[in-house]
Amino acid sequence: MRSTVLVLTMSGMLALGAYAYAQDQDNPPPPQGQGQWGHGPHRMDPDRELQHLTRELNLSPDQQSQIKPLLVDQQQKMQALFQDQSLAQEERHAKAKSISDDTHSKIEALLTDEQKPKYEAMQQRMHRGPEGPPQ
């Protein structure tokens, strides 16, 4: 009786292990060091970003048509930057910040005086994150 319980317990543990392994294979983690501009669910999508900006800032169709190419260009530059393995992490981070700052200033130039403070608040929230200011 004791050996039957042991065999059943071990079989159950093996089955759970195989199930967990199969789940991991279906959903591999995103590659290291690619952050929001890499592949997978964390990738920055210009269309989603434009939808978010439109919703938060009530962008006009004209503003949307001018902002979308800026977001696409930013995504392409960031992807190229993060694929460039010749740069040190600090250098890559500095260039990413420069690309981001350039895009933000171009977007801000297209906003109305009413939209600008909302956009700046959005940017501060994004950089601060949900848990307060960056460390």
C-alpha positions in Angstrom: 0.0 0.0 0.0 2.8 2.4 0.9 4.6 1.8 -2.3 1.4 2.4 -4.3 1.0 5.8 -2.7 4.6 6.6 -3.3 4.3 5.6 -7.0 1.1 7.6 -7.4 2.7 10.7 -5.8 5.8 10.4 -7.9 3.7 10.0 -11.1 1.7 13.1 -10.2 4.8 15.1 -9.6 6.2 14.0 -13.0 3.0 14.9 -14.7 3.0 18.4 -13.1 6.6 18.9 -14.0 5.9 18.0 -17.6 2.9 20.2 -17.7 4.9 23.2 -16.3 7.7 22.6 -18.8 5.2 22.5 -21.7 3.7 25.8 -20.6 7.1 27.4 -20.4 7.8 26.3 -24.0 4.6 27.9 -25.2 5.4 31.2 -23.7 9.2 31.8 -23.8 10.4 34.9 -22.0 11.4 37.9 -24.1 15.1 38.1 -25.0 17.3 39.8 -22.4 18.3 43.4 -22.9 15.6 44.3 -25.4 13.2 46.0 -23.0 10.2 47.8 -24.5 11.6 48.0 -28.0 12.4 44.3 -28.3 10.1 41.5 -29.5 7.0 40.1 -27.8 4.3 41.7 -25.7 6.5 44.5 -24.3 7.4 45.9 -27.7 6.3 49.5 -28.2 3.7 49.6 -30.9 3.3 53.0 -32.7 -0.4 52.2 -33.4 -1.1 51.4 -29.7 0.9 54.5 -28.6 -1.1 56.7 -31.0 -4.4 55.3 -29.7 -3.3 56.0 -26.2 -2.2 59.6 -27.0 -5.4 60.2 -28.9 -7.5 59.0 -26.0 -5.6 60.9 -23.4 -5.1 64.1 -25.3 -8.1 64.1 -27.6 -5.9 64.4 -30.7 -7.4 65.7 -33.9 -7.2 63.5 -37.0 -4.6 66.0 -38.4 -2.5 65.6 -35.2 -2.8 61.9 -35.5 -1.5 61.9 -39.1 1.5 64.0 -38.1 2.3 62.1 -34.9 2.2 58.5 -36.3 5.2 58.9 -38.5 7.2 60.3 -35.5 6.2 57.2 -33.5 7.1 54.8 -36.3 10.5 56.5 -36.8 11.2 56.3 -33.1 10.4 52.6 -33.0 12.7 51.9 -36.0 15.5 53.9 -34.4 15.1 52.1 -31.1 15.0 48.7 -32.6 18.2 49.4 -34.6 19.8 50.8 -31.5 19.0 47.8 -29.3 20.1 45.4 -32.0 23.5 47.1 -32.1 25.6 44.9 -29.8 28.7 47.0 -30.3 27.5 49.7 -27.9 28.0 49.6 -24.2 24.8 49.6 -22.1 25.3 53.1 -20.8 25.9 54.4 -24.4 22.8 52.6 -25.6 20.8 54.0 -22.8 22.0 57.6 -23.6 21.2 57.2 -27.3 17.8 55.8 -26.4 17.1 58.8 -24.2 18.2 61.1 -27.0 15.9 59.4 -29.5 13.0 59.5 -27.0 13.6 63.2 -26.1 13.7 64.2 -29.7 10.4 62.4 -30.5 8.8 63.9 -27.4 9.8 67.5 -28.4 8.5 66.9 -32.0 5.2 65.6 -30.6 4.9 68.5 -28.1 5.4 71.0 -30.9 2.2 69.6 -32.6 0.0 69.9 -29.5 -2.3 72.7 -28.5 -1.6 74.8 -25.4 -4.4 72.8 -23.6 -2.8 69.4 -24.6 0.8 70.2 -23.6 0.4 70.1 -19.8 -1.5 66.8 -20.1 1.3 65.4 -22.3 4.0 66.5 -19.9 2.2 64.9 -17.0 1.9 61.7 -19.0 5.7 61.7 -19.7 6.4 62.3 -16.0 4.2 59.4 -15.0 5.9 57.2 -17.5 9.4 58.0 -16.3 8.4 57.9 -12.7 6.6 54.6 -13.0 3.9 53.2 -10.8 6.1 53.2 -7.7 7.4 56.7 -7.6 10.5 58.5 -8.9 13.3 56.5 -10.5 16.1 55.4 -8.2 
